[in-house]
């Protein structure tokens, strides 16, 4: 195997994190849920990024289906069923 040459740091540039564009804001993070909260407050407390948005979308779609009188079919993998049965 050939001997690897060290990487040169000569052309590396740095910049401030404040100047760096970001896709996530502090407001996007989840909030702590206070005691006595209901399910809607819990859903609102979830992060507005990644799975928090996905879960909110699923809940909204289920609510729309129920309000429209449509049938809801839920399919769950065996691992989830195994965990729930073992609890």
DSSP file (Angstrom, degrees, kcal/mol; ACC not computed):
  #  RESIDUE AA STRUCTURE BP1 BP2  ACC     N-H-->O    O-->H-N    N-H-->O    O-->H-N    TCO  KAPPA ALPHA  PHI   PSI    X-CA   Y-CA   Z-CA
    1    1 A X              0   0    0      0, 0.0     2,-0.1     0, 0.0     3,-0.0   0.000 360.0 360.0 360.0 138.0    0.0    0.0    0.0
    2    2 A X        -     0   0    0      1,-0.1     2,-0.3     0, 0.0     0, 0.0  -0.407 360.0-106.1 -72.0 148.3    1.3    3.5   -0.9
    3    3 A X        -     0   0    0     -2,-0.1     2,-0.2     1,-0.1    -1,-0.1  -0.600  37.3-124.9 -74.8 131.7    2.1    5.8    1.9
    4    4 A X        -     0   0    0     -2,-0.3     2,-0.3     1,-0.0    -1,-0.1  -0.556  16.2-129.8 -81.7 141.0   -0.6    8.6    2.2
    5    5 A X        -     0   0    0     -2,-0.2     3,-0.1     1,-0.1    -1,-0.0  -0.662  31.0-103.7 -85.0 142.4    0.4   12.2    2.1
    6    6 A X        -     0   0    0     -2,-0.3     2,-0.3     1,-0.1    -1,-0.1  -0.336  39.1-106.8 -63.3 148.0   -0.9   14.5    4.8
    7    7 A X        -     0   0    0      1,-0.1     2,-0.3    -3,-0.0    -1,-0.1  -0.593  32.3-124.0 -77.6 135.3   -3.7   16.8    3.8
    8    8 A X        -     0   0    0     -2,-0.3     3,-0.3     1,-0.1    -1,-0.1  -0.618  15.9-164.2 -80.8 136.2   -2.7   20.4    3.4
    9    9 A X    >   +     0   0    0     -2,-0.3     3,-1.1     1,-0.2    -1,-0.1   0.205  62.8 106.5 -99.4  13.7   -4.7   23.0    5.5
   10   10 A X  T 3  S+     0   0    0      1,-0.2    -1,-0.2     3,-0.0    -2,-0.0   0.855  81.5  40.1 -63.6 -38.5   -3.4   25.8    3.4
   11   11 A X  T 3  S+     0   0    0     -3,-0.3     2,-0.4     2,-0.1    -1,-0.2   0.259  85.0 120.9 -98.8  12.4   -6.7   26.5    1.5
   12   12 A X    <   -     0   0    0     -3,-1.1     2,-0.4     0, 0.0    -3,-0.0  -0.622  42.3-168.0 -80.1 131.3   -9.1   26.0    4.4
   13   13 A X        -     0   0    0     -2,-0.4     2,-0.3     2,-0.0    -2,-0.1  -0.914   3.1-156.1-117.7 147.3  -11.2   29.0    5.2
   14   14 A X        -     0   0    0     -2,-0.4     2,-0.3     0, 0.0     0, 0.0  -0.810   8.9-175.2-117.3 160.6  -13.3   29.5    8.3
   15   15 A X        -     0   0    0     -2,-0.3     5,-0.1     5,-0.0     2,-0.1  -0.976  34.8 -85.6-150.7 161.6  -16.4   31.7    9.0
   16   16 A X    >>  -     0   0    0     -2,-0.3     4,-0.8     1,-0.1     3,-0.6  -0.339  26.7-131.5 -69.5 144.5  -18.6   32.6   12.0
   17   17 A X  T 34 S+     0   0    0      1,-0.2     3,-0.4     2,-0.2    -1,-0.1   0.816 108.8  61.9 -64.1 -29.6  -21.4   30.3   12.9
   18   18 A X  T 34 S+     0   0    0      1,-0.2    -1,-0.2     3,-0.0    -2,-0.0   0.828 105.4  46.4 -64.6 -30.6  -23.6   33.4   13.1
   19   19 A X  T <4 S+     0   0    0     -3,-0.6     2,-0.3     2,-0.1    -1,-0.2   0.637  91.0 102.0 -84.5 -15.3  -23.0   34.0    9.4
   20   20 A X  S  < S-     0   0    0     -4,-0.8     2,-0.1    -3,-0.4    -3,-0.0  -0.534  76.4-123.9 -74.6 127.2  -23.7   30.3    8.5
   21   21 A X        -     0   0    0     -2,-0.3     2,-0.3     2,-0.0    -1,-0.1  -0.454  31.6-166.9 -69.2 144.5  -27.1   29.7    7.0
   22   22 A X        -     0   0    0     -2,-0.1    -1,-0.0     1,-0.1     3,-0.0  -0.979  28.7-151.5-135.4 146.4  -29.1   27.1    8.8
   23   23 A X  S    S+     0   0    0     -2,-0.3     2,-0.4     2,-0.0    -1,-0.1   0.567  83.7  66.8 -88.2 -11.0  -32.3   25.2    8.1
   24   24 A X        -     0   0    0     25,-0.0     2,-0.3     3,-0.0    25,-0.0  -0.927  63.2-166.8-118.7 134.7  -33.2   24.9   11.8
   25   25 A X    >   -     0   0    0     -2,-0.4     3,-1.5     1,-0.1     4,-0.4  -0.752  36.8-110.3-111.6 163.2  -34.2   27.7   14.1
   26   26 A X  G >  S+     0   0    0     -2,-0.3     3,-1.5     1,-0.3    -1,-0.1   0.867 118.0  61.6 -59.5 -36.5  -34.5   27.6   17.9
   27   27 A X  G 3  S+     0   0    0      1,-0.3    -1,-0.3    20,-0.0    21,-0.1   0.685  93.0  66.9 -64.7 -16.9  -38.3   27.9   17.5
   28   28 A X  G <  S+     0   0    0     -3,-1.5    20,-3.0    19,-0.1    21,-0.3   0.668  81.9  94.9 -78.6 -16.5  -38.3   24.6   15.7
   29   29 A X  S <  S-     0   0    0     -3,-1.5    -3,-0.0    -4,-0.4    -4,-0.0  -0.339  85.6 -96.2 -75.2 157.7  -37.2   22.6   18.7
   30   30 A X        -     0   0    0     17,-0.1     2,-0.3     1,-0.1    16,-0.2  -0.252  33.9-134.6 -68.6 159.5  -39.7   20.9   21.0
   31   31 A X        -     0   0    0     14,-2.4     2,-0.1    13,-0.0    -1,-0.1  -0.882  26.1 -99.1-115.0 147.9  -41.0   22.5   24.1
   32   32 A X        -     0   0    0     -2,-0.3     2,-0.5     1,-0.1    14,-0.0  -0.401  37.5-126.1 -63.8 141.2  -41.4   20.8   27.6
   33   33 A X        -     0   0    0     -2,-0.1     2,-0.2     4,-0.0    -1,-0.1  -0.776  20.8-135.4 -91.0 130.0  -44.9   19.7   28.3
   34   34 A X    >   -     0   0    0     -2,-0.5     3,-1.4     1,-0.1     7,-0.0  -0.512  32.4 -90.2 -83.0 153.1  -46.3   21.0   31.6
   35   35 A X  T 3  S+     0   0    0      1,-0.2    -1,-0.1    -2,-0.2     3,-0.1  -0.290 111.5  33.5 -62.3 146.1  -48.2   18.7   33.9
   36   36 A X  T 3  S+     0   0    0      1,-0.3    -1,-0.2    -3,-0.1     2,-0.1   0.447  85.4 141.9  87.6   1.1  -52.0   18.6   33.3
   37   37 A X    <   -     0   0    0     -3,-1.4    -1,-0.3     1,-0.1     2,-0.1  -0.375  42.3-135.4 -73.9 154.3  -51.6   19.0   29.5
   38   38 A X     >  -     0   0    0     -3,-0.1     4,-1.9    -2,-0.1     3,-0.2  -0.387  33.4 -88.0-100.2-176.6  -53.8   17.2   27.1
   39   39 A X  H  > S+     0   0    0      1,-0.2     4,-2.5     2,-0.2     5,-0.2   0.867 124.8  54.6 -62.8 -38.1  -53.0   15.3   23.9
   40   40 A X  H  > S+     0   0    0      1,-0.2     4,-2.1     2,-0.2    -1,-0.2   0.891 108.7  48.7 -65.8 -37.2  -53.3   18.4   21.7
   41   41 A X  H  > S+     0   0    0      2,-0.2     4,-1.4     1,-0.2    -1,-0.2   0.876 110.3  52.4 -67.1 -36.3  -50.8   20.3   23.8
   42   42 A X  H  X S+     0   0    0     -4,-1.9     4,-0.7     2,-0.2     3,-0.2   0.927 109.6  48.1 -63.7 -44.3  -48.5   17.4   23.6
   43   43 A X  H >< S+     0   0    0     -4,-2.5     3,-0.9     1,-0.2    -2,-0.2   0.901 111.1  50.9 -63.3 -40.8  -48.7   17.3   19.8
   44   44 A X  H 3< S+     0   0    0     -4,-2.1    -1,-0.2     1,-0.2    -2,-0.2   0.777 105.2  58.2 -66.6 -25.4  -48.1   21.1   19.7
   45   45 A X  H 3< S+     0   0    0     -4,-1.4   -14,-2.4    -3,-0.2    -1,-0.2   0.637  84.1 103.9 -80.5 -13.2  -45.0   20.7   22.0
   46   46 A X  S << S-     0   0    0     -3,-0.9   -14,-0.0    -4,-0.7    -3,-0.0  -0.262  86.9 -87.1 -66.3 156.0  -43.3   18.3   19.5
   47   47 A X        -     0   0    0      1,-0.1   -18,-0.2   -17,-0.1    -1,-0.1  -0.261  26.2-133.4 -61.5 151.6  -40.4   19.6   17.4
   48   48 A X  S    S+     0   0    0    -20,-3.0     2,-0.3     4,-0.1   -19,-0.1   0.052  83.8  72.0 -92.8  24.6  -41.4   21.3   14.1
   49   49 A X  S >  S-     0   0    0    -21,-0.3     3,-1.6   -25,-0.0     4,-0.4  -0.917  96.2 -13.5-134.6 160.3  -38.7   19.3   12.3
   50   50 A X  T >> S+     0   0    0     -2,-0.3     4,-1.5     1,-0.3     3,-0.7  -0.158 128.9   0.9  51.8-128.7  -38.1   15.7   11.3
   51   51 A X  H 3> S+     0   0    0      1,-0.2     4,-2.9     2,-0.2    -1,-0.3   0.744 125.0  67.7 -67.5 -23.9  -40.5   13.1   12.8
   52   52 A X  H <> S+     0   0    0     -3,-1.6     4,-2.0     2,-0.2    -1,-0.2   0.927 105.2  42.5 -60.1 -44.4  -42.4   15.8   14.8
   53   53 A X  H <> S+     0   0    0     -3,-0.7     4,-2.2    -4,-0.4    -2,-0.2   0.900 113.8  52.2 -66.6 -41.6  -43.7   17.2   11.5
   54   54 A X  H  X S+     0   0    0     -4,-1.5     4,-2.1     2,-0.2    -2,-0.2   0.924 110.5  47.4 -61.2 -44.7  -44.4   13.7   10.1
   55   55 A X  H  X S+     0   0    0     -4,-2.9     4,-2.5     1,-0.2    -1,-0.2   0.915 110.8  51.7 -63.9 -43.3  -46.4   12.7   13.2
   56   56 A X  H  X S+     0   0    0     -4,-2.0     4,-2.4    -5,-0.2    -1,-0.2   0.886 108.9  51.4 -60.1 -39.4  -48.4   16.0   13.1
   57   57 A X  H  X S+     0   0    0     -4,-2.2     4,-2.4     2,-0.2    -1,-0.2   0.906 109.5  49.4 -64.7 -42.5  -49.2   15.3    9.4
   58   58 A X  H  X S+     0   0    0     -4,-2.1     4,-2.4     2,-0.2    -2,-0.2   0.928 111.4  49.4 -62.0 -45.4  -50.4   11.8   10.2
   59   59 A X  H  X S+     0   0    0     -4,-2.5     4,-2.5     1,-0.2    -2,-0.2   0.925 111.8  48.7 -60.3 -45.2  -52.6   13.1   13.1
   60   60 A X  H  X S+     0   0    0     -4,-2.4     4,-2.4     1,-0.2    -1,-0.2   0.899 110.9  50.3 -63.2 -40.4  -54.1   15.8   10.8
   61   61 A X  H  X S+     0   0    0     -4,-2.4     4,-2.1     2,-0.2    -1,-0.2   0.894 111.0  48.9 -65.5 -39.3  -54.8   13.2    8.0
   62   62 A X  H  X S+     0   0    0     -4,-2.4     4,-2.5     2,-0.2    -2,-0.2   0.921 111.4  49.9 -65.0 -43.3  -56.6   10.9   10.5
   63   63 A X  H  X S+     0   0    0     -4,-2.5     4,-2.6     1,-0.2    -2,-0.2   0.905 110.3  50.0 -62.0 -41.4  -58.6   13.8   11.8
   64   64 A X  H  X S+     0   0    0     -4,-2.4     4,-1.6     2,-0.2     6,-0.2   0.903 111.1  49.4 -63.3 -40.6  -59.7   14.8    8.3
   65   65 A X  H  <>S+     0   0    0     -4,-2.1     5,-2.6     2,-0.2     4,-0.5   0.921 112.1  47.6 -64.9 -43.6  -60.7   11.3    7.5
   66   66 A X  H ><5S+     0   0    0     -4,-2.5     3,-1.2     1,-0.2    -2,-0.2   0.931 112.4  48.9 -62.7 -46.2  -62.7   10.9   10.7
   67   67 A X  H 3<5S+     0   0    0     -4,-2.6    -1,-0.2     1,-0.3    -2,-0.2   0.796 112.3  49.4 -65.1 -27.9  -64.5   14.3   10.1
   68   68 A X  T 3<5S-     0   0    0     -4,-1.6    -1,-0.3    -5,-0.2    -2,-0.2   0.487 115.0-116.2 -87.8  -4.4  -65.2   13.3    6.5
   69   69 A X  T < 5 +     0   0    0     -3,-1.2    -3,-0.2    -4,-0.5     2,-0.1   0.666  64.6 148.8  78.0  15.9  -66.6    9.9    7.6
   70   70 A X      < -     0   0    0     -5,-2.6    -1,-0.2    -6,-0.2     2,-0.2  -0.461  51.1-104.6 -82.8 156.7  -63.9    8.0    5.8
   71   71 A X        -     0   0    0     -2,-0.1     2,-0.5     1,-0.0    -1,-0.1  -0.531  27.7-148.0 -78.6 145.3  -62.6    4.6    7.0
   72   72 A X        -     0   0    0     -2,-0.2     2,-0.5     2,-0.0   -10,-0.0  -0.971  10.1-168.0-116.1 125.8  -59.2    4.5    8.6
   73   73 A X        -     0   0    0     -2,-0.5     2,-0.5     2,-0.0    -2,-0.0  -0.963   4.6-162.7-114.7 126.2  -57.0    1.4    8.2
   74   74 A X        -     0   0    0     -2,-0.5     2,-0.5     2,-0.0    -2,-0.0  -0.935   3.7-169.7-112.3 125.1  -53.9    1.1   10.4
   75   75 A X        -     0   0    0     -2,-0.5     2,-0.4     0, 0.0    -2,-0.0  -0.959   8.3-178.6-114.5 128.8  -51.2   -1.3    9.5
   76   76 A X        -     0   0    0     -2,-0.5    -2,-0.0     2,-0.0     5,-0.0  -0.973  26.3-114.6-129.4 140.9  -48.5   -2.0   12.1
   77   77 A X     >  -     0   0    0     -2,-0.4     4,-1.6     1,-0.1     3,-0.4  -0.247  30.7-108.6 -70.0 161.8  -45.4   -4.2   11.8
   78   78 A X  H  > S+     0   0    0      1,-0.2     4,-2.8     2,-0.2     5,-0.2   0.818 114.9  61.4 -62.3 -33.6  -45.0   -7.3   13.9
   79   79 A X  H  > S+     0   0    0      1,-0.2     4,-2.3     2,-0.2    -1,-0.2   0.918 104.8  47.9 -62.9 -42.4  -42.2   -5.8   16.1
   80   80 A X  H  > S+     0   0    0     -3,-0.4     4,-2.5     2,-0.2    -1,-0.2   0.921 112.7  48.8 -62.7 -43.8  -44.6   -3.0   17.3
   81   81 A X  H  X S+     0   0    0     -4,-1.6     4,-2.6     1,-0.2    -2,-0.2   0.908 110.2  51.9 -62.4 -41.7  -47.3   -5.6   18.0
   82   82 A X  H  X S+     0   0    0     -4,-2.8     4,-1.9     1,-0.2    -1,-0.2   0.913 111.1  47.3 -60.7 -43.7  -44.7   -7.8   19.9
   83   83 A X  H  X S+     0   0    0     -4,-2.3     4,-0.7     2,-0.2    -2,-0.2   0.928 113.5  47.1 -64.7 -45.8  -43.6   -4.8   22.1
   84   84 A X  H >< S+     0   0    0     -4,-2.5     3,-0.8     1,-0.2    -2,-0.2   0.905 112.5  49.7 -64.8 -41.2  -47.2   -3.8   22.9
   85   85 A X  H 3< S+     0   0    0     -4,-2.6    -1,-0.2     1,-0.2    -2,-0.2   0.860 109.8  52.0 -66.2 -34.8  -48.2   -7.4   23.7
   86   86 A X  H 3<        0   0    0     -4,-1.9    -1,-0.2     1,-0.2    -2,-0.2   0.561 360.0 360.0 -79.8  -8.3  -45.2   -7.8   26.0
   87   87 A X    <<        0   0    0     -3,-0.8    -1,-0.2    -4,-0.7    -2,-0.1   0.501 360.0 360.0 -75.3 360.0  -45.9   -4.6   28.0
